[in-house]
Amino acid sequence: MQPLKFFVVVFTTAVTVSARLLKKPIAPIANFNAKKTNFADVLVGINRKIKAGLQAQLVSGQPPAFSQDIFGCALTIKNGIEDLRMSYTEVHTPTVIAQACEYSNVYLELGKNKQKCDELLQALEEERSGDQNYHRWCRKVAASESEYMKKAMKKMESDPESKKLLGECQKDCPSIAKIIKEGAAISELKLEMMQPPPPGTKFEDVLKELVAMDKKVMTHTGAICDHHAKKKCTLQNMHGACTAMFEKVGVPLPMIEHLFTKCGKVEPCKKTCNGVAEKWQDFEMRHLLSRFTGASAPEESIDLCKSFGHLEKCSEKPECKDFLSSNVGWFKEEMDKRCEVVNDPCYLKVAKTCEKESDAFFGKESDAWDAKSCTDRFYPWSGKQPEKELSKCCGKFGSLTSCAKTLKCEQTLEKYMHITPSPNWPAGKAVACTCVSEWEQAFGGKACP
């Protein structure tokens, strides 16, 4: 079932152990025995996955699972650390991690230089010996590799005043300085996101760009929460240079204060429901897209319900109540209505068998982003539509309902009309009151009370 289409712009990872402490020094990473875990390969692969994960999905036309690269990274690191522990024992594992950046194939992929690579692997060892929240480490890597972070840092490094202020801020409040960098990267992202797409751009390409950009924003905001958990300074007592830098990079303090409040709520939940931040962001993005596309592809609708299910499981944990109860509860009634429809076998039957009729009425994602589908014409904000065009659309709706009736799935289609593009502003009522005869012939009863 295809969508109502809108265009929307969303603002929206060493503890070094001396080899002298070991009874027997381990083999260098480059010469690992084939039976041992090659942790260097794991690390190199991780960075490439972070960079290419989303791009590969979009090129292949898969539904947008924007958090999958962080999920995949965290799982790979968790498994790699476990294999490393089994191969070299708990005592030797920190040394293997600390040695990884001695090899160019690792540091060129992870941080681009040995110093930055060492910083990232020190953070990994701290994570391994601490909470083991590898989502957090993967997010740190992704944020540090962001092209927008590089743009922001280049600007700050080239401005003597910014360089001085950031240095002063970093001396007194290192975590706040890191937050400023993340905020500067977000500002760079916003500048690009504010540009509308060229006329005639396909709607599916707009969606791809929207998903890619919003994922990057959420990576940086997630990193801000990670730095927030370790900060010693507050926004009230931080060095004056920090205050000045927030202003210079275009990040309002009220916005950061609001984000800090959210960060404080999610932190306890992270410890009991690993990856909850990514799960929430994954649902939030899928839900946003569904509001503007009707979650057009059947797989996208089904995945939206699965994504919400993951959040519901996290919300059952006491530590997650403060963070998720209001958020998940807010969407529950709406998602229950959606999932009742998309989990019905008839939903897939109609979507696949009646694809041609569905495309004709709802429109296709391959259409230009500003092209008008039939459903676009039924909304109050579209203004008065030509009777001739509405008559054509009612005919297309009649063809769709006829196809659904041959499958004995017309009642599911009727329910679908009341949840697309959202249960909060469904297309059903407007279509029923415009295409009265087609509606009554398909579903029975009175179309427009």
SELORO-781701 format. One line per 8 residues: their letters; for each residue x, y negated, z of C-alpha. Coordinates in steps of 0.1 Angstrom, whole numbers, plus 5000, padded with zeros to 4 digits. Layout:
N
a = X Y Z  ...
This chain:
449
mqplkffv = 5000 5000 5000  5016 4968 4989  5018 4934 5006  5006 4899 5010  5038 4881 5002  5052 4850 5019  5086 4835 5020  5099 4826 5055
vvfttavt = 5132 4813 5068  5140 4827 5102  5161 4808 5126  5165 4831 5145  5336 4946 5204  5447 4975 5269  5445 4990 5297  5479 5004 5288
vsarllkk = 5491 5035 5307  5529 5038 5305  5541 5070 5288  5565 5074 5318  5534 5084 5338  5528 5113 5316  5545 5146 5321  5547 5150 5284
piapianf = 5544 5122 5259  5516 5126 5233  5522 5127 5196  5519 5094 5178  5485 5088 5163  5498 5089 5128  5511 5124 5134  5481 5139 5152
nakktnfa = 5478 5177 5148  5450 5185 5124  5432 5203 5153  5433 5171 5174  5410 5142 5171  5424 5115 5149  5412 5085 5167  5428 5061 5143
dvlvginr = 5405 5074 5116  5375 5070 5138  5384 5033 5145  5391 5026 5108  5359 5042 5098  5339 5022 5124  5349 4989 5111  5341 4999 5075
kikaglqa = 5307 5012 5087  5299 4979 5104  5307 4960 5073  5291 4983 5048  5262 4999 5067  5235 4973 5059  5248 4965 5024  5246 5002 5015
qlvsgqpp = 5210 5004 5027  5199 4974 5008  5217 4985 4975  5201 5019 4978  5167 5003 4983  5162 5019 5017  5138 5003 5042  5155 4976 5063
afsqdifg = 5169 4992 5095  5191 4963 5104  5205 4977 5136  5215 5010 5122  5251 5001 5118  5254 4992 5155  5236 5024 5164  5258 5044 5141
caltikng = 5289 5028 5154  5280 5034 5190  5272 5071 5184  5305 5076 5164  5326 5059 5192  5308 5079 5219  5315 5112 5201  5351 5101 5192
iedlrmsy = 5359 5093 5228  5344 5127 5239  5365 5145 5213  5395 5126 5224  5390 5135 5261  5386 5172 5252  5417 5171 5231  5440 5150 5254
tevhtptv = 5423 5152 5288  5409 5123 5308  5443 5112 5320  5458 5108 5285  5428 5092 5268  5437 5056 5277  5472 5060 5263  5458 5072 5230
iaqaceys = 5435 5043 5228  5462 5018 5237  5486 5032 5210  5461 5030 5182  5470 4994 5172  5506 5004 5166  5496 5015 5132  5489 4991 5104
nvylelgk = 5460 5011 5089  5442 5005 5122  5450 4969 5130  5444 4957 5094  5409 4971 5097  5403 4962 5133  5410 4926 5139  5434 4920 5110
nkqkcdel = 5464 4917 5133  5479 4936 5162  5471 4910 5188  5434 4909 5180  5433 4947 5175  5449 4952 5210  5422 4929 5225  5394 4949 5209
lqaleeer = 5409 4982 5221  5414 4969 5256  5377 4960 5256  5370 4996 5244  5390 5011 5272  5372 4989 5297  5339 5001 5283  5350 5037 5283
sgdqnyhr = 5361 5035 5320  5330 5014 5329  5294 5014 5317  5303 5033 5285  5279 5010 5266  5295 5014 5232  5267 4994 5216  5282 4964 5233
wcrkvaas = 5317 4972 5220  5304 4977 5185  5286 4943 5187  5319 4927 5198  5336 4941 5167  5308 4930 5144  5308 4895 5158  5345 4891 5155
eseymkka = 5344 4902 5119  5316 4879 5109  5324 4856 5080  5304 4829 5098  5326 4832 5129  5356 4828 5106  5341 4797 5091  5333 4782 5125
mkkmesdp = 5368 4789 5138  5384 4774 5107  5364 4742 5113  5373 4740 5150  5410 4748 5143  5412 4721 5117  5396 4694 5140  5422 4682 5166
eskkllge = 5395 4671 5190  5376 4703 5188  5408 4724 5192  5417 4704 5223  5383 4705 5239  5379 4742 5232  5413 4749 5248  5404 4729 5279
cqkdcpsi = 5371 4747 5282  5388 4781 5278  5412 4775 5306  5385 4768 5332  5356 4788 5317  5368 4815 5293  5334 4832 5289  5317 4799 5282
akiikega = 5343 4792 5255  5335 4825 5238  5298 4817 5240  5306 4784 5222  5323 4803 5194  5293 4825 5190  5270 4795 5190  5292 4778 5163
aiselkle = 5289 4809 5141  5251 4808 5145  5251 4771 5135  5270 4781 5103  5244 4808 5097  5215 4783 5101  5230 4760 5075  5229 4788 5050
mmqppppg = 5195 4801 5060  5179 4767 5055  5185 4768 5018  5154 4781 4998  5158 4807 4972  5160 4797 4936  5127 4797 4917  5118 4831 4903
tkfedvlk = 5139 4850 4929  5123 4885 4934  5105 4889 4967  5124 4921 4975  5157 4901 4971  5144 4874 4995  5136 4902 5020  5171 4917 5017
elvamdkk = 5187 4883 5023  5163 4876 5052  5172 4910 5069  5209 4905 5063  5210 4870 5077  5187 4877 5107  5208 4907 5116  5239 4885 5118
vmthtgai = 5221 4860 5140  5211 4887 5164  5246 4902 5164  5259 4868 5176  5231 4862 5201  5237 4897 5215  5274 4889 5219  5264 4858 5238
cdhhakkk = 5245 4880 5263  5276 4902 5266  5298 4872 5275  5270 4858 5297  5272 4889 5319  5309 4882 5326  5308 4844 5330  5320 4826 5361
ctlqnmhg = 5310 4791 5352  5274 4780 5348  5260 4754 5325  5258 4731 5355  5294 4734 5368  5313 4741 5336  5341 4719 5325  5331 4687 5307
actamfek = 5350 4699 5276  5326 4728 5273  5296 4705 5274  5312 4684 5246  5319 4714 5225  5283 4727 5227  5273 4693 5213  5300 4693 5186
vgvplpmi = 5290 4728 5172  5253 4718 5172  5241 4742 5199  5216 4724 5223  5221 4733 5260  5184 4739 5266  5185 4766 5239  5215 4783 5256
ehlftkcg = 5198 4780 5290  5167 4797 5275  5189 4825 5260  5208 4829 5293  5174 4836 5310  5167 4863 5285  5202 4877 5289  5197 4880 5327
kvepckkt = 5165 4900 5322  5180 4924 5297  5212 4932 5315  5198 4957 5341  5179 4975 5313  5210 4980 5292  5225 5002 5320  5196 5026 5319
cngvaekw = 5184 5024 5283  5215 5022 5262  5211 5002 5230  5179 4986 5243  5189 4952 5228  5194 4967 5194  5161 4986 5197  5143 4954 5206
qdfemrhl = 5159 4936 5177  5151 4964 5153  5115 4963 5163  5114 4925 5162  5128 4923 5127  5105 4951 5114  5075 4935 5130  5084 4901 5115
lsrftgas = 5087 4915 5080  5054 4934 5084  5036 4901 5092  5047 4887 5059  5047 4919 5037  5021 4941 5053  5050 4966 5058  5044 4974 5022
apeesidl = 5063 5007 5017  5047 5036 5037  5081 5045 5051  5084 5010 5065  5051 5011 5082  5059 5045 5097  5093 5034 5108  5078 5003 5125
cksfghle = 5057 5026 5146  5087 5048 5155  5107 5017 5164  5079 5005 5188  5079 5040 5203  5116 5038 5212  5108 5005 5230  5079 5020 5249
kcsekpec = 5102 5048 5262  5126 5022 5275  5098 5002 5291  5089 5031 5313  5122 5027 5332  5119 5004 5363  5151 4985 5353  5135 4975 5320
kdflssnv = 5102 4963 5334  5112 4926 5337  5126 4925 5302  5102 4947 5283  5069 4948 5301  5056 4915 5288  5072 4919 5254  5060 4954 5247
gwfkeemd = 5027 4948 5263  5021 4918 5241  5024 4940 5210  5007 4971 5223  4971 4966 5212  4983 4954 5178  5007 4983 5173  4982 5009 5185
krcevvnd = 4958 4997 5158  4986 4998 5131  4999 5032 5141  4964 5048 5142  4962 5040 5105  4997 5047 5093  5000 5080 5112  4968 5092 5095
pcylkvak = 4977 5116 5066  4953 5097 5043  4975 5067 5046  5004 5083 5026  4979 5099 5002  4964 5066 4992  4998 5048 4991  5013 5074 4968
tcekesda = 4984 5085 4946  4969 5051 4942  5002 5032 4938  4992 5016 4905  4959 5003 4918  4975 4992 4951  5002 4972 4932  4976 4956 4911
ffgkesda = 4957 4943 4941  4983 4937 4968  5012 4928 4944  5047 4943 4943  5079 4933 4962  5096 4932 4928  5074 4902 4919  5088 4866 4923
wdaksctd = 5086 4854 4959  5063 4826 4950  5040 4847 4927  5004 4849 4939  4989 4884 4945  4951 4890 4948  4953 4891 4986  4970 4857 4986
rfypwsgk = 4939 4842 4970  4916 4853 4998  4933 4833 5026  4919 4800 5038  4953 4783 5035  4954 4791 4998  4926 4765 4992  4897 4770 4968
qpekelsk = 4905 4796 4942  4890 4798 4907  4860 4821 4906  4874 4838 4875  4905 4848 4894  4886 4860 4924  4863 4881 4902  4893 4898 4886
ccgkfgsl = 4907 4905 4921  4875 4921 4932  4876 4943 4902  4911 4954 4911  4899 4960 4947  4871 4982 4933  4896 5003 4914  4917 5008 4945
tscaktlk = 4887 5018 4966  4875 5042 4938  4909 5059 4939  4908 5062 4976  4873 5077 4975  4885 5105 4951  4909 5115 4979  4882 5112 5005
ceqtleky = 4903 5086 5022  4882 5055 5018  4877 5051 5056  4915 5049 5061  4917 5023 5034  4890 5003 5052  4909 5005 5084  4941 4995 5066
mhitpspn = 4924 4963 5053  4919 4953 5090  4956 4957 5099  4973 4942 5069  4993 4920 5069  4986 4919 5106  4957 4929 5129  4958 4893 5141
wpagkava = 4950 4879 5106  4937 4908 5086  4928 4906 5049  4897 4928 5054  4872 4901 5065  4881 4877 5037  4880 4905 5010  4847 4919 5024
ctcvsewe = 4830 4885 5022  4843 4878 4987  4840 4913 4971  4807 4922 4987  4794 4947 4962  4828 4965 4958  4832 4966 4996  4797 4980 5003
qafggkac = 4799 5005 4974  4832 5018 4988  4826 5018 5026  4789 5015 5030  4771 4992 5055  4769 4954 5052  4801 4939 5039  4799 4904 5054
p = 4776 4900 5084
